Amino acid sequence: MDNREDRIRRRAHELWQAAGSPRGDGAEFWLQAEAEIAQTDPVLEEDAPDAAARREIEREKPESVMKVEGRNKRSP
């Protein structure tokens, strides 16, 4: 079975290609892919590798995250 990071990596690559393969570190594609994967698999442990990125998104764009039953979920 694929792990979460592999799914995020593949989705980020798809997003990067769809955007025309722009130069740069691709952090925005990783964060977008991570948010999409979180919607299909929303349970995150606070010490999971992607939890820090999720907290960064919440800090930078709090309007894009809504609280759902004590968990965070990206709004549509």
Stockholm file with secondary structure:
# STOCKHOLM 1.0

chainA/1-76         MDNREDRIRRRAHELWQAAGSPRGDGAEFWLQAEAEIAQTDPVLEEDAPDAAARREIEREKPESVMKVEGRNKRSP
#=GR chainA/1-76 SS CCCHHHHHHHHHHHHHHHTTCCSSCCHHHHHHHHHHHHHHSCCCCTTSTTHHHHHHHHHHCGGGEEEETTEEEECC
#=GC SS_cons        CCCHHHHHHHHHHHHHHHTTCCSSCCHHHHHHHHHHHHHHSCCCCTTSTTHHHHHHHHHHCGGGEEEETTEEEECC
//
